[in-house]
Amino acid sequence: MKRFNDRLPGLVPPGFPWRRELGIFGAMAAMVTLYSMRFLISWSYERQLLFRNGELLEGAVMKDFAPLIHPVVISYLLFAAVFFAVYSALGYAYHWRGAKPVYLMRRMPDRFYWHRKCLVMPAALALCAIVWGLVIVHIYYLIYICFTPEQCVAPGQWAAVWRF
C-alpha cells in the first residue's frame, strides 16, 4: 500500500512544488486559527458582563453563541474559498510555463486528466480547512456551554448556529 506522501505528487501537475504549497496552507491555517481566537476575547467580555463584584447579576443573560461564532465561521469559509481559487489558478498557470505541457494535457485520452491535476489538491485542502473550522466551532461551543453559568444560557444555542 502506498503511503500518503507517495500519492501526493500524483495529485498535482508534474514538477509542481506541492510541499511548499502544503507549508503555505499550514501557515495560513494557523493564522486563521489564531484569528478565530477572537471568539474567546468576545466570549470572555460578554461573560464578564454577567458579573458585578464577583457575583452573578440577577436575571443576567449571556449573548447568544451564533453572533459570537459568526466571524469564525466566515473566516474559515473565506479561507477555504480563497485558497481553492488561488491554488487552482496556480495549477492551471503552471501548465503555461516552461515547456508548456498544457498542449500535451489537451491531447490526453482522458480529457479530465488536466483538470484533475489542477483541482483535486486544492479541493482536498479546502475541504480540510472547512473540516478544521467545524472542529474549532465545536470546541468553542463546548467552551461556551461549559464555562458560562447555566442559568445565563438561553436554550437552543446549537440550533441557532445553523439558522444564523
N, C-alpha and C positions, 0 to 999 in steps of 0.2 A: 504494500500500500504506500502510495506517495505521501510524503509529508506536505503540510500546508505550504511551507516556503518553496517547495519544489513545484507546486501548482501555480503559484502567483505569476511567474513570468509568462505562462500561457494565457493569462487573462488580460494582458496589456500588449500594446504594439511592440514588435520586435525591437530590442535595444532601448526601450523606454526606461528612464531611471525610476522605477517603481519604488525602490527602497527609500529614495529621497522623498518621494511623494507621500509614502506612509509616515515618514518622520514629520513632514509638514502637517499632515492630517492629525497626528497625535498631538503636536504642539497647539494646533488650532482648537482641538477638542479640549485640551487642558485649559486654554484661555476662556472658552465658552463655559466650562465648568466653574472656573473662578468667577466669571461674571454672574453665573447663576447663584452664587452665594449671596448676592444682594437680597435674595429671599430671606436669608437668615437675619439680615440687618432690618428689613421691613417687619418681619415677624417679631423680632425682639423689641422693636419700637412699639408695635401695636400691643404686645404683651405687657410692656411697662405701663401703658395707659390704663391697664386694668387695676393697677395697684396705686395706693397712696400711703406713704409712710410704712411700706411693707405689708399693708393689709389690703385684702381684696375689696374693691368697691362694691357696694350693694347694687345689684342689677346690671353690672358691667357685662358687656357682650363683646367678644373678640371679633375683629374684622374677618369676613369670610375668607376661606382658603383660595378660592378661584381668583379674585383680583390680585392676591399676593403672588400667586404662581404664574399668572399670565405672562409677565416678561420673560420668565424662564422658558416656558413652552415656545414662545415666539422666537427666542434666541436660538434654540436648538433646531426648530424648523427652518429658520433663515440660514443657519449654518449649513444644514444638510442641503438645502436648495442651491445655495451659492457654491458650495464645494462641488456638488454634482455638475453644475453648469460650467464652472471654470475647468475642472478636471477633464470633463468630456471634450470641451473645446481644445484643451491642450493635447488630448489624444488624437483628435482629428488634425490639428495643426502639425503634429509631429510627423504625419504621413506626407506632408508637403515640403519637408526639409530634406536636404541632402540628396540622396538618390531618388527621391520622390516615389516611395513604394505604393503610393495611392493608385498609380496606374496598374500595378500588379494586383493590388487588392480588388480592383474593379473587375479584373478578368478571372477571379477565382470561381470555381464551380459553385461554391456556396456563396450566394450573393449577400448573406448576412454576416459573413465572417469578419469583414471590416468593421461593421457596427458593433459586433460582439466584442472585438478587441478594444474598441474605444469606449464602450458604455458599461460593460459588466463591472469592472473595478470601481468606477465612480458610483454606480448604483449600490454596490455592496457597502461601500464606505458611507454613503448617505443613509442607508438602512441602519448601519451600525450607530451612526450619530443619533438617529431617531430612537433607537432602542436604548441607547445610553441616556438620552433625555428622559425617556419614560422611567428608567431606573431612578434617576435623580428626582423626578417628580414624586415617585413613590417614597423615596427616602425623606423628602421634605414633608410629605403628608404625614408620615409616621412621627416626625419631629413635631409637627403642628398638633397632632392629636395627643401625643404622649406628654408633651410639656406645656400644654395650655390647660388651665384649670377647666375641669369637665363641665362645671355649671356655666361657663362663659362661652362654650362652643355651641353654635346653633346646629340642629340636626340637619342631615343631608349634605354635608360638606363635599363628600366624594362625588355625589351625583351632580353637584353644582359645577364641578370642574369640567365635566363632559358637556354641560349645557353652555358654559361660558365660551 
